């Protein structure tokens, strides 16, 4: 679960630094989080991957993206004030 959160936030951070729009940031964050989980499940032999059987993983990904985007906006605002 915590890996999904970290992958979602790291994907969002990379997309924001690449100056993607909000949809691009959300897309890259979701693909990073979900893709990592799918690859992991396939490599360990878990079928179907947890992403397809557990709705909470998608919900956690979206919440993590919102937190990551908001955190970067706050950081950007602080840097502008300095």
C-alpha positions as CSV (number, residue, x, y, z in Angstrom):
1,X,0.0,0.0,0.0
2,X,2.8,2.5,0.9
3,X,4.6,1.7,-2.3
4,X,1.5,2.7,-4.3
5,X,1.4,6.0,-2.4
6,X,5.1,6.6,-3.1
7,X,4.9,5.7,-6.7
8,X,1.8,7.9,-7.3
9,X,3.5,10.9,-5.6
10,X,6.8,10.3,-7.4
11,X,5.0,10.1,-10.8
12,X,3.2,13.3,-10.0
13,X,6.4,15.1,-9.0
14,X,8.1,14.1,-12.3
15,X,5.1,15.2,-14.3
16,X,5.0,18.6,-12.5
17,X,8.7,19.2,-13.0
18,X,8.2,18.4,-16.7
19,X,5.4,21.1,-16.7
20,X,2.5,18.9,-17.6
21,X,-1.0,20.1,-17.1
22,X,-3.3,18.7,-14.4
23,X,-4.5,15.9,-16.5
24,X,-1.0,14.9,-17.5
25,X,0.1,15.0,-13.9
26,X,-2.8,12.7,-12.8
27,X,-2.3,10.4,-15.8
28,X,1.5,9.9,-15.1
29,X,0.9,9.5,-11.4
30,X,-1.8,6.8,-11.9
31,X,0.1,5.0,-14.6
32,X,3.3,5.0,-12.4
33,X,1.4,3.7,-9.3
34,X,-0.8,1.2,-11.1
35,X,1.9,0.0,-13.5
36,X,4.4,-0.7,-10.8
37,X,1.8,-2.8,-8.9
38,X,0.8,-4.7,-12.0
39,X,4.4,-5.5,-12.9
40,X,5.1,-6.6,-9.3
41,X,2.1,-8.9,-9.2
42,X,2.9,-10.5,-12.5
43,X,6.5,-11.1,-11.5
44,X,5.6,-12.8,-8.3
45,X,2.9,-14.8,-10.0
46,X,-0.2,-13.2,-8.5
47,X,-3.1,-13.4,-11.0
48,X,-5.2,-11.2,-11.5
49,X,-3.1,-8.3,-10.2
50,X,-4.4,-6.6,-7.1
51,X,-5.2,-3.4,-9.0
52,X,-8.0,-5.2,-10.9
53,X,-9.5,-6.8,-7.8
54,X,-9.2,-4.1,-5.2
55,X,-10.9,-0.7,-5.7
56,X,-9.1,0.8,-2.7
57,X,-5.8,0.8,-4.5
58,X,-7.2,3.1,-7.1
59,X,-8.7,5.3,-4.4
60,X,-5.4,5.5,-2.5
61,X,-3.6,6.4,-5.7
62,X,-6.0,9.3,-6.4
63,X,-5.7,10.6,-2.8
64,X,-2.0,10.4,-3.0
65,X,-1.9,12.3,-6.2
66,X,-4.0,15.1,-4.7
67,X,-1.7,15.3,-1.6
68,X,1.4,15.3,-3.9
69,X,0.0,18.0,-6.2
70,X,-1.1,20.2,-3.2
71,X,2.3,19.7,-1.5
72,X,4.2,20.8,-4.5
73,X,1.9,23.9,-4.9
74,X,2.7,24.8,-1.3
75,X,6.4,24.3,-1.9
76,X,6.3,26.5,-5.0
77,X,4.5,29.2,-3.2
78,X,7.1,29.2,-0.4
79,X,9.9,29.5,-2.9
80,X,8.2,32.5,-4.6
81,X,8.0,34.2,-1.2
82,X,11.7,33.8,-0.5
